[in-house]
Amino acid sequence: MHAMASQPTIIVLMGPTGSGKSNFINRLTQGSEDGAARGPRPHMQTVMEYTVNLSNNRQYVFVDTPGFDVTYQSVQDILRTTADWLKKK
């Protein structure tokens, strides 16, 4: 048995609403203990993380972000929110 890598690999998905970010994460995390992204969330206002162990004792954190084409948040705000999330990690 091998130990997990000390730091997970973080993969941030960004793009317009409906581009498949949540669907991609759902397909990778389906059945994982931490759950999965559930369908399109056009009103999502923050980043959501989903942790999964895919292979070779590596842990991956997939980060789902709000769509760039939302009316209630500018692209700069979305980038700032994502950068703040990454700094905390």
C-alpha positions in Angstrom: 0.0 0.0 0.0 1.3 3.4 -0.9 0.8 6.6 1.0 -1.1 9.5 -0.6 1.0 12.3 -2.1 1.4 15.1 0.4 -0.1 17.8 -1.7 -3.2 17.3 -3.9 -3.2 18.4 -7.5 -5.6 21.3 -7.9 -7.4 21.7 -11.2 -9.5 24.8 -11.6 -12.2 24.7 -14.3 -13.3 28.1 -15.7 -15.6 29.1 -18.6 -19.0 30.3 -19.5 -22.2 28.9 -17.9 -23.2 25.7 -19.7 -19.8 24.9 -21.0 -19.6 21.6 -19.1 -17.5 22.4 -16.1 -19.9 20.8 -13.6 -20.6 17.9 -16.0 -16.9 17.1 -16.4 -16.4 17.1 -12.6 -19.5 15.0 -12.1 -18.2 12.3 -14.5 -14.8 12.2 -12.7 -16.2 12.2 -9.2 -19.3 10.1 -9.6 -19.5 7.6 -6.8 -16.7 9.2 -4.8 -17.1 9.7 -1.1 -17.1 13.4 -1.4 -20.0 13.6 -3.8 -20.1 15.2 -7.2 -21.1 18.4 -9.0 -24.8 18.3 -9.5 -25.9 19.7 -12.9 -25.6 23.2 -14.2 -25.7 25.9 -11.5 -26.1 29.2 -13.4 -26.6 31.1 -10.2 -23.5 29.7 -8.5 -21.7 32.6 -6.8 -18.6 30.9 -5.4 -16.1 28.2 -6.1 -16.9 24.6 -5.1 -14.3 22.0 -4.6 -14.6 18.2 -5.2 -11.8 15.9 -4.0 -11.2 12.6 -5.6 -8.6 9.9 -5.7 -8.3 8.9 -9.3 -5.1 6.8 -9.6 -1.6 6.1 -8.4 -2.4 7.2 -4.8 -2.8 10.8 -6.0 -5.5 13.1 -4.7 -7.0 15.6 -7.1 -9.2 18.7 -6.2 -11.4 19.8 -9.0 -12.6 23.4 -8.6 -15.9 24.4 -10.2 -16.2 28.2 -10.7 -19.1 30.5 -11.6 -19.7 31.0 -15.3 -18.0 34.1 -16.9 -21.3 35.2 -18.5 -23.4 35.7 -15.4 -24.9 39.1 -14.8 -24.5 39.4 -11.1 -20.7 39.0 -11.0 -18.0 40.5 -13.2 -15.2 38.4 -14.6 -12.8 40.3 -12.4 -14.9 39.3 -9.3 -14.9 35.7 -10.3 -11.1 35.7 -10.9 -10.6 37.4 -7.5 -12.8 34.9 -5.7 -11.0 32.0 -7.4 -7.6 33.5 -6.5 -8.6 34.1 -2.9 -9.7 30.4 -2.7 -6.4 29.2 -4.1 -4.5 31.4 -1.6 -6.3 29.6 1.2 -5.2 26.3 -0.1 
